[in-house]
Amino acid sequence: MGVPPAKIAAKMAALPGKGRGGAERLQNVGYDLLASKERETLHIEVKGSSIELPANVNVMLTPNEYAVSKKSKTKYRICIVINALENPEIFEFIWDKQRQSWFCEQSLSCLKIKESIAANLFIINCQ
């Protein structure tokens, strides 16, 4: 359970330096929000966790989210909300070309990416 992406977009728009803009919630496009301000458009993926310490947080991108993040690095933002149920704190990760990594300026941290192939397994009646 996490903070609704629309609420995060509203909080982000209110942050100093973000200015006014719009955000639209989307589905099945590889990100949660399409945010725009003047001629700039951002693809924002929001992940939430009830965990309080950033070092203990582990979030997953769907295959589609991950593919779009790699394809649209300069327009893509990964926002991770920690302690989402009590006192939400947003970490915005932006692709840093020099570091070749997703970097959060606020916390001076990067995302470690571990690629995997996964599947959900269900027991069903075969009769």
QUIURBEL-V340920 format. One record per residue. N is the residue number from 1. BURIAL is I if it has 24 or more other ideal C-beta (glycine too) atoms within 12 Angstrom, else O. D_CENTER is the distance of its C-alpha to the mean C-alpha in Angstrom with 2 decimals. Layout:
N_BURIAL_D_CENTER / N_BURIAL_D_CENTER
This chain:
1_O_14.61 / 2_I_12.01 / 3_I_11.87 / 4_O_11.92 / 5_I_9.24 / 6_O_12.37 / 7_O_13.30 / 8_I_10.24 / 9_I_10.99 / 10_O_14.55 / 11_I_14.09 / 12_I_12.33 / 13_I_15.18 / 14_O_17.65 / 15_O_16.79 / 16_O_19.58 / 17_O_19.37 / 18_O_16.86 / 19_O_19.83 / 20_O_20.15 / 21_I_18.30 / 22_O_17.17 / 23_I_14.15 / 24_O_14.65 / 25_O_13.01 / 26_O_13.37 / 27_O_13.86 / 28_O_14.35 / 29_O_13.29 / 30_I_10.32 / 31_I_7.65 / 32_I_7.93 / 33_I_9.42 / 34_I_11.91 / 35_I_12.84 / 36_O_16.14 / 37_O_18.61 / 38_O_21.95 / 39_O_21.49 / 40_O_17.94 / 41_O_15.24 / 42_I_11.50 / 43_I_9.11 / 44_I_5.87 / 45_I_3.25 / 46_I_3.32 / 47_I_4.96 / 48_I_8.35 / 49_I_11.40 / 50_O_14.95 / 51_O_15.67 / 52_O_16.92 / 53_O_16.98 / 54_I_14.09 / 55_O_16.28 / 56_O_16.47 / 57_I_12.85 / 58_O_12.08 / 59_I_9.18 / 60_O_9.63 / 61_I_8.37 / 62_O_11.15 / 63_O_13.64 / 64_O_12.91 / 65_I_9.15 / 66_I_10.38 / 67_O_13.35 / 68_I_11.82 / 69_I_9.61 / 70_O_13.04 / 71_O_15.02 / 72_O_13.36 / 73_I_12.29 / 74_O_13.83 / 75_I_12.25 / 76_I_8.64 / 77_I_6.04 / 78_I_3.03 / 79_I_3.54 / 80_I_5.40 / 81_I_8.39 / 82_I_11.55 / 83_O_14.89 / 84_I_13.44 / 85_O_16.93 / 86_O_19.09 / 87_O_17.85 / 88_I_14.10 / 89_I_12.87 / 90_I_9.71 / 91_I_8.77 / 92_I_7.51 / 93_I_7.73 / 94_I_9.91 / 95_I_12.01 / 96_O_15.34 / 97_O_18.12 / 98_O_20.67 / 99_O_18.90 / 100_O_17.56 / 101_O_14.37 / 102_I_10.87 / 103_I_12.24 / 104_I_11.69 / 105_O_14.89 / 106_O_15.09 / 107_O_15.42 / 108_O_16.68 / 109_I_14.63 / 110_O_13.18 / 111_I_11.19 / 112_O_13.83 / 113_O_13.33 / 114_O_15.77 / 115_O_16.33 / 116_O_18.05 / 117_O_19.76 / 118_O_19.70 / 119_O_21.59 / 120_O_22.12 / 121_O_25.82 / 122_O_27.87 / 123_O_31.56 / 124_O_33.42 / 125_O_37.08 / 126_O_38.64 / 127_O_41.88
